[in-house]
Amino acid sequence: MRLKSSQVFAITVGIIVVAFFVIGSLANGLKGHGAKSKVIAADIRPLATVQVADTPEEQHAYTVAIRGRTEAARSVVVRSETAGIVAQTPAVEGSLVLKGQVICRLNVDARAAGLDQARAALKSRILTQQASQDLAAKGYRSKTQLLQDQAALDGAKAAVRQAEIALEQTNIRAPFAGSFDKRDAEVGTYLAPGQACGTVIELNPILIVGDIPESDVSRFAVGAQAVAKLISGDILSGHVRYLAHDADPQTRTYHLEVTAENPGLKARSGLSADLRISAGTGPAHRIPISTLVLDAAGRQGVRYVGADDVVRFAPVSVIEETDRGIYVSGLKGPTRVITVGQSYVAEGQKVQVGPAH
């Protein structure tokens, strides 16, 4: 039986529709099987392997490092107590001077003559007093006259002392041992009372001064030990002698002074120094410096593996650097610090701890 053309067309369309649905079902089946395979592959993917170091907590001395500078313990402008013309300048500018050493000498002028006159008057009063006592003993001198002669003798002694002081004031002396750092008067200079001869600075002991940030100031106390390494390479040891109680309003730091022995005045004033100050003891961990990383917020710290083998991050502060590693604060108790692979894992990621090589 021959089919009509319309029947042939209808049968052809039906075959095409059926074939379309069959092919689509097969494709969806294959796609679902592939996705399931990926999920299974993801589930069986191996964990990242890291190496750790078991780091115990220990007590360690805390030190705080700051930048400082040396400074003279005392600096005094030595001034004249009397008027006169400078006759001599025995001390060389920049030289070391002893306490009481003459650094400027004024012309004596009439002061020596005044002292001689006062001494002569004293001798006269001594003789008068002796005679008065002899007469009083014989009843020829009243008690009132005897007291008047004694008062005159005391006045003569005071005049001698005054003349001696006036003469001594022509010698301008160093108030303490140190360096005659600057001369302000040359020979021939007229000095009125209060005018400067020069400046003497004390360098033994010497000060190392600096400023402590407000975050660290509570750790310190007067008397704390300190070590300063000068830019010259010299090492000075001392202790904190002063710590300000009022912060600088602009920098919010507290001024600190360390006093240290400076034998031979080898260290000069104004030298830069790296100052390390003891701040007691506290818990710390010693770790390799290579384990330090930065987190997403830019904080310095270490990544470690918890008891559940999950990576965690702890911010730390470096206390001290040594040849065996660095001491840090911020960790608590025994910690498995990641030493290999810390840069390739993230917080919250589960890892496998491998053997250290």
Stockholm file with secondary structure:
# STOCKHOLM 1.0

chainA/1-357         MRLKSSQVFAITVGIIVVAFFVIGSLANGLKGHGAKSKVIAADIRPLATVQVADTPEEQHAYTVAIRGRTEAARSVVVRSETAGIVAQTPAVEGSLVLKGQVICRLNVDARAAGLDQARAALKSRILTQQASQDLAAKGYRSKTQLLQDQAALDGAKAAVRQAEIALEQTNIRAPFAGSFDKRDAEVGTYLAPGQACGTVIELNPILIVGDIPESDVSRFAVGAQAVAKLISGDILSGHVRYLAHDADPQTRTYHLEVTAENPGLKARSGLSADLRISAGTGPAHRIPISTLVLDAAGRQGVRYVGADDVVRFAPVSVIEETDRGIYVSGLKGPTRVITVGQSYVAEGQKVQVGPAH
#=GR chainA/1-357 SS CCCCHHHHHHHHHHHHHHHHHHHHHHHHHHHHHHHHHHHHHHHTCCCEEEEEEEECCEEEEEEEEEEEEEEEEEEEEEECSSCEEEEECCSCTTCEECTTCEEEEECCTTHHHHHHHHHHHHHHHHHHHHHHHHHHHTTCSCHHHHHHHHHHHHHHHHHHHHHHHHHHTTEEECSSSEEEEEECCCTTCEECTTCEEEEEEEEEEEEEEEEEETTTGGGCCTTCEEEEEETTSCEEEEEEEEECSSCCTTTCEEEEEEEECCGGGCSCTTCEEEEEEEEEEEEEEEECGGGCEECTTCCEEEEEECTTSBEEEEECEEEEEETTEEEEESCCSSEEEEEESTTSCCTTCBEEECCCC
#=GC SS_cons         CCCCHHHHHHHHHHHHHHHHHHHHHHHHHHHHHHHHHHHHHHHTCCCEEEEEEEECCEEEEEEEEEEEEEEEEEEEEEECSSCEEEEECCSCTTCEECTTCEEEEECCTTHHHHHHHHHHHHHHHHHHHHHHHHHHHTTCSCHHHHHHHHHHHHHHHHHHHHHHHHHHTTEEECSSSEEEEEECCCTTCEECTTCEEEEEEEEEEEEEEEEEETTTGGGCCTTCEEEEEETTSCEEEEEEEEECSSCCTTTCEEEEEEEECCGGGCSCTTCEEEEEEEEEEEEEEEECGGGCEECTTCCEEEEEECTTSBEEEEECEEEEEETTEEEEESCCSSEEEEEESTTSCCTTCBEEECCCC
//
